[in-house]
Amino acid sequence: MRATAACTVTSSATIREATPDDLAAVRVLLDDDAERTLETIPGQRHLLVLDAPDGGLAAAALVHIERSCGHVALLAVAPRFAGQGIEERMIGVAEALCEAYAATAPRVGNCTPPRPVL
């Protein structure tokens, strides 16, 4: 197993929506889970990525919004970028995305929409 050197992502690096050109790198980062998950998730889906300074991806997150519920279905950070607060930055962008769609803050895990009051 080859060791990889740690690398730093600057705080000004932009989290953006993935493009078709990013899908191969997303599959590597998320161990192919993203493709299966994308096929099964209903509602509005957004695949967010953070570019690594040396090419490739530093992180990816799959956010979906169904009715009024935001959900982070997948979140991964490349091991060489661990400990830099990238997870929190990705969640922050997911929260802003959910607010833009008037959904609740994103949850990790199952997302049950609120029950109507009778």
Buried (B, 14 or more C-beta within 10 A) or exposed (E): EEEEEEEEBEEEBEBEEBEEEBBEBBBBBBEEBBEEBBEEBEBBBBBBBBBBEEEBBBBBBBBBBBEEBBBBBBBBBBEBBEEBEBBEBBBEBBBEBBEEBEBBEBBEEEBEEEEEEE
